[in-house]
Each structure stands twice: as structure tokens, then as C-alpha cells.
């Protein structure tokens, strides 16, 4: 088999696998997948939007609630790309315990933070350059690394202090019944609920 034929066969196999996966989903699951996929295609990918995990997660929660009466949870946790021993604050959504993450597939500095997988209900829609590990709580070994790095670098210490405060605020929003709406109410006009919802209309 030539290279072109091999590649064609690989693409067809991926399409078949995706089709089988989609057929296994119920109506609500398909809606979550479609909304998240459309948001990635029409906003994240089209405008090369990066560093917006909180915005995207809270918007998905609010949009699915308002437009489809579907509840998804915003998880404010931690990720690691396998290139260092610490962890970074990150947010994603979960539906019935399955992960949706449309923000890590594009990063502002791919040479420093490699793009991760585009994940729709635990299904890897697009492979990234790194396969991230996810935790809902900061793991002890990562906390130790961050503490040691903060002690040796005052600027890093200030950055982490700001990030820690932001992480806690996002956790607070995620825990509120109306937290997504409150978060989005303070977003810039071009990134507020109505602006993003219009892209999905």
C-alpha cells in the first residue's frame, strides 16, 4: 500500500471510529458534543482564542443550561503536560463525569505550553502535541515542586500567588448555582454571554 492509500485508509478508519462513538451517545450527550464542538470551531479555532479555559467552561455551563436545559459541571482543577513536575490551574466541564475540554488544544506559547487534546465527553476529537494529566485537587508532589520554585524565584512567587487567588475565585464561581452567569456578567462585551451565544446561533 502506498503512502497516499495508507493515509486515506487511516482517515477513513478515524471517521468510522467517530461515527461509531456518535451513534453510542444519547440526545443530551450529542447536544453537549455539538455545542462544544461548534464553540471550538466558530470561536476558539476561528479566532485563535487562547488562555480562556475559565470563560469557555462557564459559557458552556450557562449556554447548555439556558438553551437546552442540560446541566454540566465546571471543574476548576489542575493539569500537567509531562514536561515539568509542577501543575497549572485549569478549568474544564464534565457531563455525567465525562470531560469536555476545548481550550487546551490551542495555547498562546506552544513552545512553552504544548497544545493538548481536544476532548469531547472523554473522546479525543483532535490529538495535541501533549497528553495532559488532569486532577481536581493539587497533588502533593506538584505542590512541593511549586513551593520550592516559589522560594527560589521571587517573580515566580508573585505570579503563582496571583494565580492561586484567581484559582480560588474560579472555584467559588463554580460552586455557585448562578456562578457561571456572575462570571460572564463581568466579561468584556465582545466575550460576554450574548456575544458568544450569537456565534452559535
N, C-alpha and C positions, 0 to 999 in steps of 0.2 A: 504494500500500500504506500503510495506517495505521500509526501508531507501535506499537500493540499487535501487529499482524500482523508487522511488521518484527522486533520483539523476539522473537516466537515463532519466526520463521524463523532468527534468529541463534542462539537456544538450541538448536534442532534441528540446525543446522549444526555447533555445537560438540560435541553428543552424537555425531553421525555421525563427526566427526574423531576423537574419543576412542575410539569403538568400532573404527575402522579401526586406530588405533595399538595398542590392546589386542590385536587379532587378529594383529598382527605380532610379538608377543612370544612367547618360548618359556616353558616351565613355570617355570623358575627366575626368569626376568625378571618373570613375573606374580606370583610369590611375593614378590619384593622389593617390587614396586609395592603389593601388597595389605598387607603388613606395615607398610611406611612410611605408607601412606595411613590404615590403621587407627590407627596410633600418633598421627598428626596429629589424626584425628577424635576418638578416645576419650581423648586426653590433652592434647595441645597446645591444640586448639581448645576442648574442653570446659572445661578449667580455666584457659584464657587463660595458658598457660605461656610465659614469655619468658626470654631470656638463658640458654638451655640447650643451645647448639649442641654442646658437648662431651658432655654427658650423653646427648643424643639420638643422637649419632653412635656413641658407644661402646656404647650399649644396642643399637642396630640391628645393629652388628657381632656382638655377643655372642649376641643372640637368634637371628639368622639362622644363626649357626654351630651353636648348641645344638639348636634346634628343627627346622632344615631342612637342615643340613649345607651351607649356602651361605656362601661367603667374600666379604665385601665389605671394601674398604679404607677406613679412616678417614683423611681428608686434613685436616691442620691447616695452613691457609694464610691467605690474606688476601683481603679484599673491599673494594670501594669502590662507593658508591651514586651517584656522579656529582655530589655536591653539594660536595665538597671535594677537595683534592689529596693527602690522605694515604690511609692504608688501615688497616683494622681486622682484628685476628686473628679467625679464624672457622674452624669445622670443619664438614665435610660427609662423606658417604660416597660411594664410587664402586664400581660393579659393572661389570666389563669396560670400564672407562674412562668410564662414563656417570654423571653426577652425580645424587645424591639429596640434597635439602636441604629439610627440613620445619620448620626453625627460624626462618628469616628472614621468613616470611610474617606473623609476629606479633612486634612489638617493644615494649619497655616504654615508650618515649617516641617515638611515631610522628611527632611534630612535629620531633624532632631526628634520629631514625633512621627514615626511611620504610620501611614494610614492603616486602619483596622478593617475588619469585615463589616459589610452592610448586612445587618441581621434583622430578619422579619419572623417573629414567632419562633425563634431558635434556628430558623433556616438561613443558611448563608447565601444571600442573594448575589452578593459580589464579594470576591475574595480581596482582602487587603494585603499589604506587604508584611503585616504582623498579625498574629492571632492573640488578641488581648485576653488576659485573665480578669475576671470580674469578682468583686466582693462587696457585700452590703456593709460590712464593717471593716475598718482598717486593721489589717493583720499585724500581729506583734512584731514580726521581723521587718515589716515595712516601716512601722512606727519607729523602731530602733534606728533604722537607716536614716530616716528623716530627721530624727533628733540629733544624730551625730553630724549630719550635714549642716544643720542649723547652727550647731555650736562652732563649726569651723568656718562659716561664711555668713557675715552679718547681713549682707544684701539678700542672700537666700533665706535667711531667717525672717526678714521683713516680708518677703514675698509669700512665704508659707503662712505667716501669721495672717496676712490679708486673705489668703485662700482658705484658711481654716475658718475665719469669720464668715466668709461667703458660703462655705460648705454648710455651716450651721444654719444660716439664714435659709438656704435652699431646703434643708431638712425640715425646717419649721413650715415653710410653704407647702411642702409635700404632705405634711401631716394634717394640714387644714382641709376641711371639706371644700372651702372656696379658695384654697391656696393658689390653684392654677389661675383663676380669674384675677386674684390680687396681684400675682406676679406679672401677668400680662398687662394689667392696667398701668404699670409703670414703664412699659417698654416704649421705645421710640415709635413715633407714629407709623413709620414705614415698616416696623416689625411688630405692631400690635396685633391683637386677635383679628380685627376686621381686615387688615392688610394681608395677613397670611391666609385667612379663610377665602378671600377673593381669588387667590391663586388656585384654589382647589375647586372653585365654582364651575 
